[in-house]
Amino acid sequence: MENAINSRIKKDCLGNEIDRGYNNALNNDQTMDVVRHKLEQFQAIILKDVQKHVKNCLDEVMQELRQQYVQCQEFANFAQAEHQQKTGIWTNRQMGTIAAATTNTSKENPVVDHNNKDKQHIQGTINNVGKTIRHLPDKIFTTRESYLTAFFKIGSDTFRTSFAKIQYVLLVWLLQHVFVFGIYYACRLWASWREILQPQSFTGKLWSCACLTLYALSQFSFLIIACFLNFKLDLPFASGIVLQLETIRLLMKMHAFVRTNIPRVLHGKVKTDDQLTQHAIAIAFPSFSWYLYFMFAPTLVYRDFYPRSSRIRWKFALSRFMEVVAIAFLYSYICECYIVPNFSDFGKHSFNISFITVKLFASLMPFTMILLTGFYMILHAWHNFTAELLRFGDRMFYKDWWTASNYDTYYRKWNVIVHDWLYEYIYKDFYIYIFKGSKFLSSLVVFWISALFHDIPLCFSLHLFFPAICIFLGLLGVLLVFITRLAPKNFGNFALWFSLIVGNGALVAAYCTEYYARFNCPKLIENWWNHLLPHMWYCYHNNNNNI
């Protein structure tokens, strides 16, 4: 009996050991699966980072090759000494092999100084009175392209890299319009059910609050998704800036339509009969054709009707479009000849304040050209092009901002389209409903919102966190409004232009520096705070450590 019990105990122990071993093996298999999954994720991350770094290296090499092409073909003779013979592709004349002229001196003295023969051939001959006659270069012919042909080739290369993946931007843009058109029908659905549920009832108020919450969340998601796609698709700068600007434009259009038409429904008469209710909604709510025209018209303030021109001037529209293309090529030229040479090596060498100052002042002229030509391209050429195609009559897209003597006037006249939207839908609402008559606080909110939505396109298109415009416009811009109000008119205009040139140059230089520092001074991410520090800080920190 005892043996039987012992045998049974041994069998139970053996069974437990087997079960324990099986469980351990199962746990080991699960652990190996987890480890394998983690390793696969790590491998995917490594491969993605390697591909991104290889792409960045290739882009950098292509930029250097294009820059060398510009220097070799366009400015080949600038760095040569004066005594060297110019043989660049753009050289028009060249010294020939013309025999030396015979002079009276050479006849009287037949002895030839062979050491000075070549020197005399270059410098010229000496006449009877001892005056040197220099040999003039001769016209040369060679196979070469025109200057603008070479320039357009460089610009085309820049366009090809800057607008890469533009087809994805077009696809996203089309999908965004599906959402934009859905907002119109969502508003009509809200208005219809609001009348059915009785506006003053608890159910009607709950329905309105729920729709308002969904609208706010949808607008926020609309912006966030566009920013996320900019990173996910790894869009280059030009394609990314198009996506971000179009997203913000559509956001402003949707808010203008909703903000204008919702009060019409709220202030309409409440009717109980279904037929009368539908008739009232049809009168109060605009048609889809009006909404569609507004989405493409060069304005951000919604109206049911706009003044229209009698016909389309196709020559005028084509001229404005060609101006847009020409300025875009000018931007590619400025990028290749000024921005890349001055800022692409930032972080590779030691630098200090004097180094940055030299870079800044060397870039004031091209950055001022970017400011002025950007104003002309967008606010004049592009808006007039779209206005002409849509026969939009009101063409006051800007005023004479260049004569302003203070920043208050400048902000009102620089971009009338955006200023009207900020005044109509932000300033008025905060002045009337939030701050109850405080112009100062309402103006501060307008400045901060404007600064934020100026910074979002640049930061997400450049793939970096660098809120320079928020600081400049949200803080310094507000101070300049009050400071320039005290200045005399003539001096105020001078101070305005001086601050625009220097301030815009400093802003563009800061973004260019941070963009190239992202490649030359990679961050060491140890905590969340490192994500907020600019790459320039790491360049400065590494520079001090090397010293």
LUMLOTI-988749 format. One line per 8 residues: number of its first residue (from 0); for each residue y negated, z negated, x negated of C-alpha. Coordinates in nm, 3 decimals, decimal comma, m for minus. Each point is the difference from the previous one (the first is absolute). Example, Ala and Ser with C-alpha at 12.3 -4.5 7.8 and 13.67 -1.06 7.14 Angstrom:
BEGIN
0) 0,450:m0,780:m1,230 ~ m0,344:0,066:m0,137;
END
This chain:
BEGIN
0) 0,000:0,000:0,000 ~ m0,235:m0,089:m0,278 ~ 0,083:0,325:m0,178 ~ m0,076:0,193:0,315 ~ m0,336:m0,171:0,035 ~ m0,087:0,066:m0,364 ~ 0,104:0,362:0,039 ~ m0,218:0,032:0,309;
8) m0,295:m0,157:m0,181 ~ 0,047:0,242:m0,292 ~ 0,007:0,295:0,240 ~ m0,317:m0,123:0,173 ~ m0,172:m0,048:m0,336 ~ 0,113:0,344:m0,110 ~ m0,127:0,149:0,323 ~ m0,331:m0,176:m0,044;
16) m0,024:0,131:m0,357 ~ 0,074:0,351:0,123 ~ m0,263:m0,029:0,274 ~ m0,248:m0,144:m0,247 ~ 0,073:0,280:m0,244 ~ m0,040:0,260:0,275 ~ m0,330:m0,153:0,109 ~ m0,121:m0,010:m0,360;
24) 0,100:0,363:m0,045 ~ m0,177:0,089:0,324 ~ m0,308:m0,191:m0,109 ~ 0,015:0,172:m0,338 ~ 0,022:0,338:0,171 ~ m0,298:m0,087:0,216 ~ m0,189:m0,122:m0,304 ~ 0,083:0,322:m0,184;
32) m0,121:0,200:0,298 ~ m0,327:m0,191:m0,002 ~ m0,034:0,046:m0,376 ~ 0,084:0,370:0,031 ~ m0,260:0,040:0,276 ~ m0,263:m0,178:m0,211 ~ 0,082:0,217:m0,300 ~ m0,027:0,315:0,209;
40) m0,340:m0,113:0,129 ~ m0,110:m0,080:m0,355 ~ 0,121:0,341:m0,117 ~ m0,192:0,173:0,278 ~ m0,317:m0,191:m0,090 ~ 0,040:0,084:m0,369 ~ 0,058:0,369:0,074 ~ m0,302:0,009:0,228;
48) m0,220:m0,164:m0,264 ~ 0,130:0,235:m0,270 ~ m0,069:0,303:0,218 ~ m0,349:m0,127:0,075 ~ m0,075:m0,063:m0,368 ~ 0,137:0,343:m0,096 ~ m0,218:0,161:0,267 ~ m0,304:m0,189:m0,127;
56) 0,077:0,109:m0,356 ~ 0,036:0,361:0,109 ~ m0,330:m0,016:0,189 ~ m0,168:m0,148:m0,307 ~ 0,144:0,271:m0,226 ~ m0,114:0,272:0,240 ~ m0,348:m0,151:0,013 ~ m0,018:m0,005:m0,380;
64) 0,122:0,361:m0,019 ~ m0,261:0,112:0,253 ~ m0,266:m0,190:m0,191 ~ 0,104:0,161:m0,327 ~ m0,012:0,338:0,170 ~ m0,355:m0,069:0,113 ~ m0,104:m0,113:m0,346 ~ 0,170:0,291:m0,177;
72) m0,107:0,275:0,236 ~ m0,329:m0,122:0,140 ~ m0,155:m0,224:m0,268 ~ 0,187:0,123:m0,304 ~ m0,308:0,050:m0,218 ~ m0,194:m0,315:0,087 ~ 0,175:m0,219:m0,256 ~ m0,023:0,251:m0,286;
80) m0,249:m0,030:m0,279 ~ m0,294:0,235:0,000 ~ 0,112:0,181:m0,315 ~ 0,344:0,075:0,145 ~ 0,065:0,337:0,155 ~ 0,044:m0,010:0,375 ~ 0,316:0,173:0,119 ~ 0,064:m0,162:0,340;
88) 0,110:0,191:0,307 ~ m0,353:m0,019:0,145 ~ m0,169:0,124:m0,321 ~ m0,208:0,310:0,070 ~ m0,110:0,095:m0,352 ~ 0,154:m0,035:m0,343 ~ m0,101:0,072:m0,358 ~ 0,129:0,342:m0,110;
96) 0,095:0,141:m0,340 ~ m0,314:0,200:m0,060 ~ m0,067:0,092:m0,358 ~ m0,283:m0,173:m0,172 ~ m0,327:0,185:0,001 ~ m0,122:0,145:m0,322 ~ m0,324:m0,148:m0,130 ~ m0,239:0,082:m0,278;
104) 0,111:m0,311:m0,181 ~ 0,361:0,113:m0,009 ~ m0,103:0,341:m0,135 ~ m0,199:m0,150:m0,285 ~ 0,274:m0,251:m0,082 ~ 0,341:0,164:0,042 ~ 0,181:m0,318:m0,097 ~ 0,167:m0,140:0,311;
112) 0,053:m0,370:0,048 ~ 0,346:m0,001:0,158 ~ m0,020:m0,374:0,071 ~ m0,301:0,048:0,225 ~ 0,121:0,322:0,159 ~ 0,165:m0,163:0,302 ~ m0,289:m0,242:0,039 ~ m0,246:0,286:m0,007;
120) 0,205:0,192:0,255 ~ m0,019:m0,291:0,242 ~ m0,356:m0,106:m0,056 ~ m0,144:0,349:m0,036 ~ m0,181:0,200:m0,267 ~ m0,330:m0,054:m0,173 ~ m0,272:0,261:0,044 ~ m0,282:0,098:m0,240;
128) m0,217:m0,296:0,088 ~ 0,283:m0,248:m0,043 ~ 0,055:m0,063:0,375 ~ 0,357:m0,055:0,117 ~ 0,121:0,244:0,267 ~ 0,291:m0,152:0,190 ~ 0,280:0,219:0,125 ~ 0,025:m0,010:0,382;
136) 0,334:m0,032:0,182 ~ 0,151:0,296:0,180 ~ 0,127:0,029:0,357 ~ 0,376:m0,048:0,022 ~ 0,244:0,100:0,275 ~ 0,324:m0,175:0,073 ~ 0,239:m0,049:0,290 ~ m0,120:m0,303:0,199;
144) m0,067:m0,119:0,354 ~ m0,339:m0,073:0,152 ~ m0,135:m0,352:m0,034 ~ 0,034:m0,085:0,369 ~ 0,353:0,143:0,009 ~ 0,108:m0,252:m0,264 ~ m0,190:m0,271:0,183 ~ 0,170:0,081:0,332;
152) 0,337:m0,009:m0,173 ~ m0,072:m0,353:m0,124 ~ m0,124:m0,094:0,346 ~ 0,311:0,146:0,162 ~ 0,221:m0,213:m0,225 ~ m0,197:m0,310:0,096 ~ 0,024:0,096:0,368 ~ 0,375:0,048:m0,028;
160) 0,055:m0,348:m0,140 ~ m0,262:m0,177:0,212 ~ 0,116:0,146:0,331 ~ 0,372:m0,027:m0,066 ~ 0,203:m0,112:0,303 ~ m0,277:0,111:0,233 ~ 0,271:0,125:0,238 ~ 0,104:m0,362:0,061;
168) m0,361:m0,088:0,078 ~ m0,014:0,283:0,254 ~ 0,319:m0,123:0,165 ~ m0,130:m0,358:0,019 ~ m0,331:0,131:0,136 ~ 0,177:0,185:0,280 ~ 0,205:m0,310:0,088 ~ m0,318:m0,207:0,003;
176) m0,147:0,230:0,262 ~ 0,303:m0,063:0,222 ~ m0,096:m0,368:m0,011 ~ m0,369:0,082:0,053 ~ 0,076:0,202:0,311 ~ 0,227:m0,279:0,121 ~ m0,299:m0,238:m0,005 ~ m0,169:0,214:0,265;
184) 0,294:m0,019:0,239 ~ 0,051:m0,371:m0,076 ~ m0,358:m0,066:0,108 ~ 0,051:0,194:0,321 ~ 0,321:m0,196:0,066 ~ m0,185:m0,329:m0,052 ~ m0,280:0,104:0,235 ~ 0,245:0,110:0,273;
192) 0,211:m0,315:m0,006 ~ m0,307:m0,221:m0,024 ~ m0,118:0,128:0,336 ~ 0,346:m0,033:0,150 ~ 0,045:m0,359:m0,125 ~ m0,348:m0,107:0,117 ~ m0,238:m0,057:m0,295 ~ m0,102:m0,355:0,096;
200) 0,357:m0,125:0,052 ~ 0,201:m0,185:m0,262 ~ 0,242:0,291:m0,032 ~ m0,285:0,246:m0,052 ~ m0,162:m0,216:m0,266 ~ 0,335:m0,051:m0,175 ~ 0,057:0,375:0,003 ~ m0,342:0,064:m0,154;
208) 0,047:m0,266:m0,270 ~ 0,344:0,138:m0,090 ~ m0,138:0,355:m0,028 ~ m0,291:m0,121:m0,213 ~ 0,240:m0,178:m0,236 ~ 0,223:0,306:m0,029 ~ m0,303:0,219:m0,066 ~ m0,121:m0,225:m0,284;
216) 0,348:m0,015:m0,154 ~ 0,041:0,377:0,027 ~ m0,330:0,066:m0,176 ~ 0,088:m0,240:m0,280 ~ 0,348:0,156:m0,034 ~ m0,154:0,348:m0,001 ~ m0,200:m0,090:m0,311 ~ 0,275:m0,196:m0,175;
224) 0,259:0,275:0,045 ~ m0,232:0,257:m0,157 ~ m0,061:m0,231:m0,297 ~ 0,374:m0,065:m0,034 ~ 0,079:0,374:0,006 ~ m0,252:0,053:m0,277 ~ 0,212:m0,222:m0,226 ~ 0,337:0,110:0,139;
232) m0,069:0,371:m0,051 ~ m0,175:m0,068:m0,332 ~ m0,285:0,233:0,093 ~ m0,242:0,119:m0,270 ~ m0,366:m0,090:0,035 ~ m0,130:0,302:0,195 ~ 0,289:0,004:0,249 ~ m0,022:m0,377:0,040;
240) m0,376:m0,001:0,060 ~ 0,040:0,269:0,269 ~ 0,262:m0,210:0,180 ~ m0,206:m0,319:m0,021 ~ m0,328:0,158:0,112 ~ 0,167:0,179:0,291 ~ 0,168:m0,325:0,105 ~ m0,331:m0,186:0,003;
248) m0,173:0,286:0,181 ~ 0,264:m0,002:0,274 ~ m0,024:m0,379:0,028 ~ m0,374:0,020:0,050 ~ 0,040:0,280:0,255 ~ 0,260:m0,192:0,202 ~ m0,209:m0,317:0,002 ~ m0,309:0,193:0,106;
256) 0,186:0,157:0,293 ~ 0,159:m0,328:0,113 ~ m0,319:m0,204:m0,046 ~ m0,204:0,251:0,203 ~ 0,238:0,059:0,288 ~ 0,156:m0,342:0,060 ~ m0,333:m0,148:0,127 ~ m0,017:0,288:0,249;
264) 0,327:m0,115:0,151 ~ m0,098:m0,368:m0,013 ~ m0,330:0,062:0,178 ~ 0,149:0,236:0,259 ~ 0,047:m0,088:0,365 ~ 0,326:m0,173:0,095 ~ 0,175:0,193:0,277 ~ 0,313:m0,094:0,190;
272) 0,105:0,339:0,130 ~ 0,230:0,182:m0,242 ~ m0,156:0,340:0,057 ~ m0,352:m0,127:m0,048 ~ 0,108:m0,191:m0,311 ~ 0,145:0,310:m0,163 ~ m0,316:0,194:0,090 ~ m0,221:m0,269:m0,153;
280) 0,201:m0,003:m0,321 ~ m0,022:0,379:m0,024 ~ m0,379:m0,022:0,023 ~ m0,041:m0,292:m0,241 ~ 0,245:0,120:m0,263 ~ m0,077:0,316:m0,202 ~ 0,232:0,296:m0,007 ~ 0,235:0,066:m0,291;
288) m0,196:0,311:m0,102 ~ m0,311:m0,214:m0,058 ~ 0,205:m0,242:m0,208 ~ 0,156:0,286:m0,200 ~ m0,341:0,153:m0,077 ~ m0,134:m0,336:m0,113 ~ 0,291:m0,051:m0,242 ~ m0,106:0,307:m0,202;
296) m0,377:0,001:0,056 ~ m0,214:m0,112:m0,299 ~ m0,111:m0,325:0,164 ~ 0,142:m0,350:0,040 ~ m0,192:m0,098:0,316 ~ 0,176:0,098:0,321 ~ m0,178:0,183:0,280 ~ 0,146:0,202:0,284;
304) m0,224:0,294:m0,086 ~ m0,184:0,111:m0,314 ~ m0,264:0,269:m0,051 ~ 0,174:0,327:m0,082 ~ m0,125:0,311:m0,179 ~ 0,028:0,336:0,170 ~ 0,223:0,173:m0,257 ~ 0,187:m0,044:m0,328;
312) m0,175:0,131:m0,311 ~ 0,302:0,102:m0,204 ~ m0,199:0,091:m0,313 ~ m0,168:m0,340:0,004 ~ 0,335:m0,178:0,045 ~ 0,163:0,202:m0,280 ~ m0,291:m0,076:m0,235 ~ 0,033:m0,375:0,061;
320) 0,376:0,015:m0,055 ~ m0,044:0,187:m0,329 ~ m0,247:m0,267:m0,110 ~ 0,267:m0,263:0,062 ~ 0,249:0,194:m0,215 ~ m0,257:0,055:m0,277 ~ m0,089:m0,371:m0,018 ~ 0,370:m0,088:m0,005;
328) 0,038:0,223:m0,308 ~ m0,305:m0,170:m0,151 ~ 0,174:m0,336:0,049 ~ 0,304:0,129:m0,187 ~ m0,226:0,111:m0,284 ~ m0,168:m0,342:m0,018 ~ 0,340:m0,169:0,004 ~ 0,139:0,210:m0,285;
336) m0,312:0,008:m0,219 ~ m0,152:m0,345:0,054 ~ 0,226:m0,251:0,170 ~ 0,326:0,070:m0,186 ~ m0,152:0,016:m0,351 ~ m0,213:m0,312:0,048 ~ 0,242:m0,232:0,179 ~ 0,360:0,115:m0,051;
344) 0,036:m0,193:m0,328 ~ m0,143:m0,325:0,136 ~ 0,221:m0,287:m0,110 ~ 0,164:0,187:m0,285 ~ m0,268:m0,107:m0,248 ~ m0,213:m0,309:m0,049 ~ m0,316:m0,016:0,207 ~ m0,302:m0,217:0,061;
352) m0,318:m0,003:0,205 ~ m0,170:0,265:m0,213 ~ 0,302:0,228:0,039 ~ m0,008:m0,032:0,380 ~ m0,379:0,051:0,006 ~ 0,029:0,325:m0,195 ~ 0,272:0,120:0,238 ~ m0,215:m0,089:0,300;
360) m0,319:0,174:m0,113 ~ 0,195:0,306:m0,113 ~ 0,128:0,032:0,357 ~ m0,321:m0,057:0,197 ~ m0,079:0,371:0,027 ~ 0,343:0,120:0,126 ~ 0,035:m0,299:0,232 ~ m0,343:0,069:0,148;
368) 0,117:0,357:0,056 ~ 0,304:m0,140:0,183 ~ m0,230:m0,207:0,224 ~ m0,239:0,284:0,089 ~ 0,255:0,277:0,033 ~ 0,228:m0,231:0,200 ~ m0,287:m0,061:0,242 ~ m0,062:0,373:0,030;
376) 0,369:0,091:0,032 ~ 0,091:m0,250:0,275 ~ m0,318:m0,080:0,190 ~ m0,151:0,349:m0,010 ~ 0,253:0,274:m0,075 ~ 0,316:m0,137:0,163 ~ m0,168:m0,149:0,309 ~ m0,200:0,317:0,058;
384) 0,320:0,203:m0,041 ~ 0,186:m0,199:0,266 ~ m0,307:m0,020:0,223 ~ m0,040:0,377:m0,009 ~ 0,364:0,061:0,091 ~ m0,027:m0,244:0,295 ~ m0,354:0,112:0,094 ~ m0,114:m0,362:m0,038;
392) m0,376:0,005:0,046 ~ m0,126:m0,325:m0,154 ~ 0,007:0,059:m0,378 ~ m0,195:m0,309:m0,113 ~ 0,276:m0,132:m0,226 ~ m0,249:m0,152:m0,246 ~ m0,374:m0,047:m0,046 ~ m0,235:0,016:m0,297;
400) 0,158:m0,295:m0,181 ~ m0,132:0,123:m0,335 ~ m0,355:m0,102:0,104 ~ 0,100:m0,356:0,098 ~ m0,186:m0,281:m0,175 ~ 0,247:m0,277:0,086 ~ 0,371:m0,039:0,061 ~ m0,045:m0,085:0,366;
408) m0,136:0,349:0,063 ~ 0,250:0,157:m0,237 ~ 0,301:m0,142:0,187 ~ m0,138:0,129:0,329 ~ m0,062:0,353:m0,128 ~ 0,284:0,062:m0,248 ~ 0,283:0,045:0,252 ~ m0,129:0,013:0,356;
416) 0,349:0,058:0,146 ~ 0,150:m0,321:m0,137 ~ m0,323:m0,197:0,050 ~ m0,005:0,094:0,369 ~ 0,359:m0,119:0,043 ~ m0,066:m0,330:m0,178 ~ m0,312:m0,058:0,208 ~ 0,154:0,103:0,333;
424) 0,338:m0,177:m0,020 ~ m0,034:m0,276:m0,261 ~ m0,362:m0,114:m0,025 ~ m0,068:0,006:0,374 ~ 0,316:m0,187:0,096 ~ m0,050:m0,273:m0,259 ~ m0,371:m0,026:0,081 ~ 0,055:m0,032:0,376;
432) 0,336:m0,173:0,038 ~ 0,081:m0,187:m0,323 ~ m0,320:m0,117:m0,172 ~ m0,221:0,003:0,312 ~ m0,306:0,174:m0,143 ~ 0,036:m0,063:m0,375 ~ m0,091:0,324:m0,180 ~ 0,070:m0,145:m0,345;
440) 0,359:m0,106:0,072 ~ 0,072:0,322:0,188 ~ m0,131:0,203:m0,296 ~ 0,219:m0,199:m0,241 ~ 0,310:0,082:0,204 ~ m0,096:0,368:m0,002 ~ m0,041:m0,005:m0,380 ~ 0,333:m0,172:m0,059;
448) 0,193:0,229:0,234 ~ m0,162:0,304:m0,159 ~ 0,080:m0,127:m0,350 ~ 0,362:m0,069:0,093 ~ 0,059:0,345:0,146 ~ m0,169:0,164:m0,299 ~ 0,235:m0,186:m0,234 ~ 0,328:0,057:0,184;
456) 0,021:0,378:m0,063 ~ m0,076:m0,033:m0,371 ~ 0,233:m0,292:m0,069 ~ 0,298:0,147:0,183 ~ m0,058:0,352:m0,132 ~ m0,021:m0,127:m0,358 ~ 0,294:m0,240:0,060 ~ m0,182:m0,306:m0,125;
464) m0,172:m0,316:0,123 ~ m0,360:0,020:m0,118 ~ m0,254:m0,095:0,271 ~ m0,309:0,105:m0,194 ~ m0,174:0,162:0,298 ~ 0,055:m0,313:0,209 ~ m0,183:m0,200:m0,265 ~ m0,276:0,254:m0,061;
472) m0,069:0,097:0,360 ~ 0,094:m0,326:0,172 ~ m0,201:m0,225:m0,232 ~ m0,235:0,194:m0,226 ~ m0,076:0,258:0,270 ~ m0,115:m0,274:0,238 ~ m0,227:m0,151:m0,267 ~ m0,154:0,339:m0,080;
480) m0,100:0,043:0,365 ~ m0,221:m0,310:m0,015 ~ m0,122:0,056:m0,357 ~ m0,113:0,362:0,049 ~ m0,188:m0,088:0,319 ~ m0,256:m0,179:m0,216 ~ m0,054:0,293:m0,240 ~ m0,290:0,249:0,040;
488) 0,098:0,338:0,142 ~ m0,032:0,211:m0,318 ~ 0,163:m0,257:m0,223 ~ 0,263:m0,066:0,265 ~ 0,110:0,362:m0,002 ~ 0,024:m0,003:m0,380 ~ 0,196:m0,326:0,008 ~ 0,230:0,143:0,268;
496) 0,085:0,308:m0,205 ~ 0,041:m0,198:m0,320 ~ 0,235:m0,248:0,165 ~ 0,195:0,280:0,171 ~ 0,055:0,184:m0,329 ~ 0,094:m0,308:m0,201 ~ 0,188:m0,176:0,279 ~ 0,202:0,305:0,104;
504) 0,076:0,072:m0,366 ~ 0,117:m0,357:m0,054 ~ 0,221:0,013:0,311 ~ 0,170:0,329:m0,086 ~ 0,039:m0,108:m0,363 ~ 0,158:m0,326:0,112 ~ 0,254:0,177:0,220 ~ 0,079:0,258:m0,271;
512) 0,043:m0,275:m0,257 ~ 0,229:m0,203:0,225 ~ 0,203:0,310:0,090 ~ 0,079:0,090:m0,362 ~ 0,041:m0,365:m0,100 ~ 0,285:m0,008:0,253 ~ 0,198:0,231:m0,229 ~ m0,120:m0,123:m0,338;
520) 0,007:m0,376:0,073 ~ 0,288:m0,079:0,236 ~ m0,012:m0,337:0,172 ~ 0,229:m0,291:m0,070 ~ 0,087:m0,120:0,351 ~ 0,085:m0,370:m0,010 ~ m0,150:m0,123:0,327 ~ m0,193:0,126:0,303;
528) m0,333:m0,046:m0,178 ~ 0,092:0,269:m0,254 ~ 0,001:0,261:0,276 ~ m0,369:m0,068:0,066 ~ m0,119:0,013:m0,361 ~ m0,129:0,342:m0,112 ~ 0,176:0,193:m0,274 ~ m0,322:m0,004:m0,202;
536) 0,051:m0,374:m0,045 ~ 0,335:0,063:m0,167 ~ m0,156:0,261:m0,227 ~ m0,267:m0,250:m0,102 ~ 0,258:m0,278:m0,043 ~ 0,230:0,218:m0,212 ~ m0,296:0,116:m0,206 ~ m0,098:m0,360:m0,081;
544) 0,359:m0,088:m0,089 ~ 0,024:0,296:m0,237 ~ m0,322:m0,104:m0,168;
END
